[in-house]
Amino acid sequence: MKRHFFTLSLLLMVRLGARESIERLDPQLDAIVAADAVVETLCTGFQWSEGPVWEEKEQRLLFSDVPRNTIYEWREGMKEAVVFMKPSGYTGVAVYGREGGSNGLAFDAKGQLVLCEHGDRRLSYLTPMGGKRTLTDHYQGKRFNSPNDLVIAQNGTIYFTDPPYGLPSKDQETFRELDFHGVYRVGADGIAVLLVSDLDRPNGVALSPDESILYVAQSHAPKPVIMAYPLQGDGKIGEGKVFFDTKGMKGPGSPDGIKVNAQGIVFSTGPGGVLILSPQGKLLGRILCGRPTANVAFGPKQKSLFITSQDRLLRVALR
């Protein structure tokens, strides 16, 4: 998640009401998004919506509003989302900064909600009785910057990113303890293992269907790319390569949240809204949102895509 400085034209677009649409760039998209699919607006009124996750058991979507330090809940038929948890990512008593709330959310195999908390600079999980416990909050004794997004593998391993976006002064923050922005994995023991340390702004993270590839989206203006890293059997990763480069693309936003469906199709937020990419990295189309867009999540049976797009929650039906 990042701070966006809007151009005058983008501000005008938002004020006048951006019109969402689907841009089709390749015939393969018809097998993913129906020709008559539309972009639904489910609810609005947020400051910066982020980190959506579908909870099948409760048939609801949970998502963060990072500046409001709140997790919201939405169910089918609701015209407005309701507060699920507040505070969600910063529990201190002093004023912390603009982006102290939770960001990425996921459910583990036990059905526990796992949170990336900007303000408290940790990964936590919500226990069945409603209390939160810390999963990890440091690397080799030094506190994380602001855990941003995560993905959970079938064996329970959690991969997460740690850019500076949640720090009050970002990478210039005086109490920052790590001088890099890492990508980590952590198991049930809570010990964070550093995987990548050479990305300027690692953000969204996802796994391929067979969990052989770790995708990392980088929200960095000089190099706004989606990276792909081969995962090795010993838990380490191989040399990464650029999966898709958004440099020069038109539209507000940059690579941020990312998800991969069962067929290996990559859905990543980026310039214009949501990029839809083949497993080979070919751009098949875009869901144009008309505003910077943070993250996505699949609905039941991956037949829909929820989109957190600045002040609103959107949805598109998938095949």
BASEVEX-533216 format. One line per field, with one value per residue (C-alpha): x, y, z; residue in three letters; residue number from 0. Coordinates in nm, 3 decimals, padded with zeros to 5 digits. Layout:
// BASEVEX-533216
px	X | ...
py	Y | ...
pz	Z | ...
aa	ALA | ...
i	NUM | ...
// end
This chain:
// BASEVEX-533216
px	00.000 | 00.139 | 00.071 | -00.061 | -00.013 | -00.285 | -00.253 | -00.513 | -00.670 | -00.708 | -00.866 | -01.117 | -01.189 | -01.264 | -01.480 | -01.683 | -01.726 | -01.492 | -01.660 | -01.538 | -01.506 | -01.329 | -01.056 | -01.013 | -00.671 | -00.666 | -00.936 | -00.815 | -00.983 | -01.328 | -01.258 | -01.180 | -01.421 | -01.755 | -01.816 | -02.115 | -01.946 | -01.977 | -01.796 | -02.030 | -01.992 | -02.086 | -02.021 | -01.826 | -01.710 | -01.364 | -01.035 | -00.812 | -00.961 | -00.713 | -00.642 | -00.976 | -01.032 | -01.341 | -01.449 | -01.642 | -01.772 | -01.942 | -02.011 | -01.861 | -01.580 | -01.341 | -01.118 | -00.900 | -00.931 | -00.570 | -00.600 | -00.908 | -00.736 | -01.043 | -01.146 | -01.487 | -01.728 | -01.951 | -02.215 | -02.430 | -02.720 | -02.556 | -02.545 | -02.291 | -02.008 | -02.005 | -01.714 | -01.567 | -01.263 | -01.127 | -00.841 | -00.707 | -00.336 | -00.229 | -00.313 | -00.092 | -00.218 | -00.020 | -00.092 | 00.108 | 00.063 | -00.176 | -00.145 | -00.138 | -00.417 | -00.413 | -00.341 | -00.327 | -00.559 | -00.575 | -00.728 | -00.509 | -00.601 | -00.760 | -00.986 | -00.797 | -00.770 | -00.405 | -00.332 | -00.049 | -00.043 | 00.122 | 00.116 | 00.207 | 00.461 | 00.380 | 00.188 | -00.087 | -00.376 | -00.724 | -00.795 | -01.132 | -01.221 | -01.159 | -00.822 | -00.516 | -00.176 | 00.153 | 00.287 | 00.608 | 00.724 | 01.098 | 01.383 | 01.696 | 01.585 | 01.501 | 01.140 | 00.980 | 00.903 | 00.529 | 00.418 | 00.200 | 00.063 | 00.077 | -00.008 | -00.038 | 00.089 | -00.089 | 00.163 | 00.093 | 00.404 | 00.332 | 00.509 | 00.488 | 00.632 | 00.765 | 00.787 | 00.795 | 00.448 | 00.305 | 00.585 | 00.487 | 00.782 | 00.818 | 01.182 | 01.298 | 01.148 | 01.400 | 01.287 | 01.310 | 01.530 | 01.586 | 01.767 | 01.603 | 01.252 | 01.228 | 01.021 | 01.003 | 00.859 | 00.750 | 00.626 | 00.442 | 00.756 | 00.722 | 01.081 | 01.103 | 01.341 | 01.455 | 01.407 | 01.450 | 01.621 | 01.695 | 01.348 | 01.280 | 00.907 | 00.787 | 00.411 | 00.160 | 00.259 | 00.104 | 00.181 | 00.133 | -00.122 | 00.151 | 00.335 | 00.651 | 00.657 | 00.638 | 00.508 | 00.596 | 00.454 | 00.676 | 00.513 | 00.818 | 00.788 | 01.136 | 01.077 | 00.705 | 00.728 | 00.588 | 00.869 | 00.859 | 01.085 | 01.121 | 01.062 | 01.298 | 01.230 | 01.453 | 01.241 | 01.486 | 01.418 | 01.603 | 01.695 | 01.397 | 01.297 | 01.062 | 00.726 | 00.562 | 00.681 | 00.419 | 00.659 | 00.499 | 00.145 | -00.126 | -00.363 | -00.347 | -00.179 | 00.110 | 00.161 | 00.018 | -00.208 | -00.190 | -00.378 | -00.348 | -00.638 | -00.638 | -00.548 | -00.246 | -00.406 | -00.253 | -00.474 | -00.260 | -00.356 | -00.157 | -00.192 | -00.560 | -00.698 | -00.650 | -00.420 | -00.515 | -00.209 | -00.156 | 00.078 | 00.339 | 00.308 | 00.098 | -00.142 | -00.490 | -00.691 | -00.757 | -01.041 | -01.034 | -01.133 | -01.053 | -00.860 | -00.560 | -00.654 | -00.500 | -00.588 | -00.813 | -00.963 | -01.154 | -01.512 | -01.672 | -01.522 | -01.319 | -01.627 | -01.595 | -01.322 | -01.357 | -01.155 | -01.061 | -01.029 | -00.947 | -01.279 | -01.490 | -01.542 | -01.603 | -01.684 | -01.654 | -01.798 | -01.551 | -01.610
py	00.000 | 00.344 | 00.712 | 00.838 | 01.193 | 01.256 | 01.467 | 01.734 | 01.522 | 01.227 | 01.446 | 01.571 | 01.216 | 01.109 | 01.412 | 01.367 | 00.997 | 00.758 | 00.506 | 00.150 | -00.079 | -00.390 | -00.350 | -00.660 | -00.696 | -01.067 | -01.322 | -01.544 | -01.304 | -01.429 | -01.757 | -01.567 | -01.274 | -01.310 | -01.076 | -00.921 | -00.884 | -00.547 | -00.381 | -00.358 | -00.101 | -00.277 | 00.002 | 00.327 | 00.579 | 00.454 | 00.641 | 00.367 | 00.019 | -00.269 | -00.635 | -00.805 | -01.170 | -01.390 | -01.600 | -01.897 | -02.017 | -01.686 | -01.593 | -01.249 | -01.031 | -00.865 | -00.578 | -00.309 | 00.067 | 00.146 | 00.517 | 00.447 | 00.163 | -00.049 | -00.381 | -00.377 | -00.659 | -00.688 | -00.951 | -01.006 | -00.761 | -00.502 | -00.148 | -00.043 | -00.229 | -00.253 | -00.233 | -00.574 | -00.462 | -00.131 | -00.076 | -00.319 | -00.243 | 00.018 | -00.014 | 00.259 | 00.566 | 00.834 | 00.964 | 00.735 | 00.838 | 00.824 | 00.454 | 00.269 | 00.019 | -00.337 | -00.405 | -00.757 | -01.023 | -01.400 | -01.706 | -01.995 | -02.365 | -02.329 | -02.053 | -01.789 | -01.443 | -01.345 | -00.972 | -00.754 | -00.465 | -00.142 | 00.047 | -00.241 | -00.357 | -00.725 | -01.024 | -01.129 | -01.370 | -01.357 | -01.642 | -01.824 | -01.631 | -01.299 | -01.205 | -01.129 | -01.293 | -01.192 | -01.434 | -01.242 | -00.883 | -00.883 | -01.014 | -01.103 | -00.882 | -00.577 | -00.472 | -00.490 | -00.171 | -00.228 | -00.574 | -00.510 | -00.819 | -01.196 | -01.531 | -01.863 | -02.186 | -02.519 | -02.631 | -02.321 | -02.125 | -01.755 | -01.533 | -01.160 | -00.825 | -00.543 | -00.204 | 00.127 | 00.253 | 00.222 | 00.417 | 00.779 | 00.913 | 00.607 | 00.512 | 00.835 | 00.736 | 00.786 | 00.481 | 00.248 | -00.051 | -00.236 | -00.062 | -00.272 | -00.375 | -00.751 | -01.041 | -01.312 | -01.650 | -01.754 | -02.084 | -02.186 | -02.117 | -01.745 | -01.715 | -01.489 | -01.601 | -01.336 | -01.436 | -01.111 | -00.790 | -00.605 | -00.473 | -00.107 | -00.141 | -00.505 | -00.503 | -00.768 | -01.134 | -01.453 | -01.816 | -02.009 | -02.296 | -02.559 | -02.325 | -02.341 | -01.965 | -01.674 | -01.357 | -01.020 | -00.691 | -00.387 | -00.044 | 00.158 | 00.432 | 00.380 | 00.004 | -00.087 | -00.459 | -00.796 | -01.035 | -01.417 | -01.625 | -02.005 | -02.173 | -02.456 | -02.762 | -02.646 | -02.334 | -02.107 | -01.922 | -01.906 | -01.602 | -01.383 | -01.255 | -00.984 | -01.145 | -00.823 | -00.463 | -00.188 | 00.094 | 00.329 | 00.198 | 00.461 | 00.495 | 00.573 | 00.329 | 00.082 | -00.288 | -00.352 | -00.641 | -00.968 | -01.300 | -01.610 | -01.840 | -02.219 | -02.191 | -01.973 | -01.650 | -01.355 | -01.069 | -00.775 | -00.420 | -00.175 | 00.120 | 00.175 | -00.077 | -00.455 | -00.626 | -00.977 | -01.175 | -01.523 | -01.767 | -01.667 | -01.297 | -01.182 | -00.897 | -01.022 | -00.727 | -00.478 | -00.396 | -00.018 | 00.142 | 00.507 | 00.547 | 00.395 | 00.040 | -00.148 | -00.516 | -00.803 | -01.123 | -01.413 | -01.478 | -01.824 | -02.089 | -01.813 | -01.713 | -01.347 | -01.094 | -00.839 | -00.520 | -00.262 | 00.056 | 00.364 | 00.470 | 00.174 | -00.199 | -00.336 | -00.679 | -00.846 | -01.187 | -01.445 | -01.761
pz	00.000 | -00.080 | -00.077 | -00.408 | -00.528 | -00.782 | -01.092 | -01.157 | -01.430 | -01.194 | -00.927 | -01.179 | -01.286 | -00.930 | -00.857 | -01.171 | -01.110 | -01.288 | -01.514 | -01.464 | -01.763 | -01.893 | -02.152 | -02.371 | -02.529 | -02.617 | -02.713 | -02.426 | -02.185 | -02.293 | -02.114 | -01.793 | -01.790 | -01.973 | -02.267 | -02.089 | -01.749 | -01.577 | -01.289 | -00.990 | -00.716 | -00.391 | -00.140 | -00.105 | 00.152 | 00.251 | 00.269 | 00.127 | 00.100 | 00.103 | 00.172 | 00.087 | 00.178 | 00.134 | 00.434 | 00.300 | 00.637 | 00.716 | 00.353 | 00.394 | 00.268 | 00.511 | 00.402 | 00.558 | 00.552 | 00.638 | 00.734 | 00.947 | 01.134 | 01.065 | 00.912 | 00.744 | 00.672 | 00.364 | 00.287 | -00.019 | -00.026 | 00.199 | 00.063 | 00.322 | 00.492 | 00.872 | 01.115 | 01.194 | 01.397 | 01.519 | 01.587 | 01.332 | 01.303 | 01.556 | 01.924 | 02.070 | 02.251 | 02.065 | 01.716 | 01.489 | 01.127 | 00.835 | 00.754 | 01.085 | 01.025 | 00.903 | 00.538 | 00.391 | 00.537 | 00.493 | 00.659 | 00.769 | 00.767 | 01.114 | 00.990 | 01.187 | 01.038 | 00.984 | 00.961 | 00.837 | 01.085 | 00.980 | 01.308 | 01.539 | 01.277 | 01.299 | 01.169 | 01.406 | 01.408 | 01.556 | 01.796 | 01.808 | 02.126 | 01.953 | 02.097 | 01.886 | 01.919 | 01.760 | 01.501 | 01.426 | 01.472 | 01.402 | 01.194 | 01.388 | 01.675 | 01.462 | 01.420 | 01.078 | 00.884 | 00.826 | 00.707 | 00.403 | 00.230 | 00.267 | 00.115 | 00.298 | 00.140 | 00.180 | 00.442 | 00.650 | 00.556 | 00.529 | 00.276 | 00.339 | 00.232 | 00.448 | 00.270 | 00.464 | 00.369 | 00.719 | 00.890 | 00.962 | 00.759 | 00.534 | 00.469 | 00.636 | 00.972 | 01.255 | 01.454 | 01.157 | 01.247 | 00.916 | 00.631 | 00.359 | 00.253 | 00.269 | 00.151 | 00.418 | 00.500 | 00.846 | 00.984 | 01.298 | 01.505 | 01.429 | 01.304 | 00.999 | 00.724 | 00.476 | 00.111 | -00.085 | 00.024 | -00.301 | -00.391 | -00.321 | -00.252 | -00.233 | -00.197 | -00.306 | -00.290 | -00.433 | -00.516 | -00.840 | -00.820 | -00.769 | -00.530 | -00.737 | -00.805 | -00.565 | -00.729 | -00.574 | -00.700 | -00.660 | -00.617 | -00.709 | -00.971 | -01.126 | -01.157 | -01.128 | -01.196 | -01.096 | -01.007 | -01.021 | -00.796 | -00.823 | -00.487 | -00.398 | -00.188 | 00.096 | 00.148 | -00.033 | -00.357 | -00.685 | -00.888 | -00.964 | -01.305 | -01.422 | -01.492 | -01.613 | -01.639 | -01.614 | -01.696 | -01.948 | -01.905 | -01.883 | -01.591 | -01.219 | -00.986 | -00.992 | -00.904 | -00.558 | -00.458 | -00.653 | -00.665 | -00.887 | -00.975 | -01.011 | -01.382 | -01.312 | -01.434 | -01.250 | -01.134 | -01.022 | -00.950 | -01.158 | -01.395 | -01.466 | -01.220 | -01.239 | -01.489 | -01.606 | -01.712 | -01.857 | -01.675 | -01.936 | -01.847 | -02.143 | -02.072 | -02.166 | -02.046 | -01.769 | -01.534 | -01.556 | -01.228 | -01.302 | -00.976 | -00.797 | -00.701 | -00.410 | -00.405 | -00.514 | -00.375 | -00.525 | -00.423 | -00.380 | -00.613 | -00.783 | -00.981 | -00.890 | -00.820 | -00.540 | -00.590 | -00.329 | -00.534 | -00.329 | -00.169 | -00.283 | -00.308 | -00.659 | -00.802 | -01.142 | -01.232 | -01.359 | -01.561
aa	MET | LYS | ARG | HIS | PHE | PHE | THR | LEU | SER | LEU | LEU | LEU | MET | VAL | ARG | LEU | GLY | ALA | ARG | GLU | SER | ILE | GLU | ARG | LEU | ASP | PRO | GLN | LEU | ASP | ALA | ILE | VAL | ALA | ALA | ASP | ALA | VAL | VAL | GLU | THR | LEU | CYS | THR | GLY | PHE | GLN | TRP | SER | GLU | GLY | PRO | VAL | TRP | GLU | GLU | LYS | GLU | GLN | ARG | LEU | LEU | PHE | SER | ASP | VAL | PRO | ARG | ASN | THR | ILE | TYR | GLU | TRP | ARG | GLU | GLY | MET | LYS | GLU | ALA | VAL | VAL | PHE | MET | LYS | PRO | SER | GLY | TYR | THR | GLY | VAL | ALA | VAL | TYR | GLY | ARG | GLU | GLY | GLY | SER | ASN | GLY | LEU | ALA | PHE | ASP | ALA | LYS | GLY | GLN | LEU | VAL | LEU | CYS | GLU | HIS | GLY | ASP | ARG | ARG | LEU | SER | TYR | LEU | THR | PRO | MET | GLY | GLY | LYS | ARG | THR | LEU | THR | ASP | HIS | TYR | GLN | GLY | LYS | ARG | PHE | ASN | SER | PRO | ASN | ASP | LEU | VAL | ILE | ALA | GLN | ASN | GLY | THR | ILE | TYR | PHE | THR | ASP | PRO | PRO | TYR | GLY | LEU | PRO | SER | LYS | ASP | GLN | GLU | THR | PHE | ARG | GLU | LEU | ASP | PHE | HIS | GLY | VAL | TYR | ARG | VAL | GLY | ALA | ASP | GLY | ILE | ALA | VAL | LEU | LEU | VAL | SER | ASP | LEU | ASP | ARG | PRO | ASN | GLY | VAL | ALA | LEU | SER | PRO | ASP | GLU | SER | ILE | LEU | TYR | VAL | ALA | GLN | SER | HIS | ALA | PRO | LYS | PRO | VAL | ILE | MET | ALA | TYR | PRO | LEU | GLN | GLY | ASP | GLY | LYS | ILE | GLY | GLU | GLY | LYS | VAL | PHE | PHE | ASP | THR | LYS | GLY | MET | LYS | GLY | PRO | GLY | SER | PRO | ASP | GLY | ILE | LYS | VAL | ASN | ALA | GLN | GLY | ILE | VAL | PHE | SER | THR | GLY | PRO | GLY | GLY | VAL | LEU | ILE | LEU | SER | PRO | GLN | GLY | LYS | LEU | LEU | GLY | ARG | ILE | LEU | CYS | GLY | ARG | PRO | THR | ALA | ASN | VAL | ALA | PHE | GLY | PRO | LYS | GLN | LYS | SER | LEU | PHE | ILE | THR | SER | GLN | ASP | ARG | LEU | LEU | ARG | VAL | ALA | LEU | ARG
i	0 | 1 | 2 | 3 | 4 | 5 | 6 | 7 | 8 | 9 | 10 | 11 | 12 | 13 | 14 | 15 | 16 | 17 | 18 | 19 | 20 | 21 | 22 | 23 | 24 | 25 | 26 | 27 | 28 | 29 | 30 | 31 | 32 | 33 | 34 | 35 | 36 | 37 | 38 | 39 | 40 | 41 | 42 | 43 | 44 | 45 | 46 | 47 | 48 | 49 | 50 | 51 | 52 | 53 | 54 | 55 | 56 | 57 | 58 | 59 | 60 | 61 | 62 | 63 | 64 | 65 | 66 | 67 | 68 | 69 | 70 | 71 | 72 | 73 | 74 | 75 | 76 | 77 | 78 | 79 | 80 | 81 | 82 | 83 | 84 | 85 | 86 | 87 | 88 | 89 | 90 | 91 | 92 | 93 | 94 | 95 | 96 | 97 | 98 | 99 | 100 | 101 | 102 | 103 | 104 | 105 | 106 | 107 | 108 | 109 | 110 | 111 | 112 | 113 | 114 | 115 | 116 | 117 | 118 | 119 | 120 | 121 | 122 | 123 | 124 | 125 | 126 | 127 | 128 | 129 | 130 | 131 | 132 | 133 | 134 | 135 | 136 | 137 | 138 | 139 | 140 | 141 | 142 | 143 | 144 | 145 | 146 | 147 | 148 | 149 | 150 | 151 | 152 | 153 | 154 | 155 | 156 | 157 | 158 | 159 | 160 | 161 | 162 | 163 | 164 | 165 | 166 | 167 | 168 | 169 | 170 | 171 | 172 | 173 | 174 | 175 | 176 | 177 | 178 | 179 | 180 | 181 | 182 | 183 | 184 | 185 | 186 | 187 | 188 | 189 | 190 | 191 | 192 | 193 | 194 | 195 | 196 | 197 | 198 | 199 | 200 | 201 | 202 | 203 | 204 | 205 | 206 | 207 | 208 | 209 | 210 | 211 | 212 | 213 | 214 | 215 | 216 | 217 | 218 | 219 | 220 | 221 | 222 | 223 | 224 | 225 | 226 | 227 | 228 | 229 | 230 | 231 | 232 | 233 | 234 | 235 | 236 | 237 | 238 | 239 | 240 | 241 | 242 | 243 | 244 | 245 | 246 | 247 | 248 | 249 | 250 | 251 | 252 | 253 | 254 | 255 | 256 | 257 | 258 | 259 | 260 | 261 | 262 | 263 | 264 | 265 | 266 | 267 | 268 | 269 | 270 | 271 | 272 | 273 | 274 | 275 | 276 | 277 | 278 | 279 | 280 | 281 | 282 | 283 | 284 | 285 | 286 | 287 | 288 | 289 | 290 | 291 | 292 | 293 | 294 | 295 | 296 | 297 | 298 | 299 | 300 | 301 | 302 | 303 | 304 | 305 | 306 | 307 | 308 | 309 | 310 | 311 | 312 | 313 | 314 | 315 | 316 | 317 | 318
// end
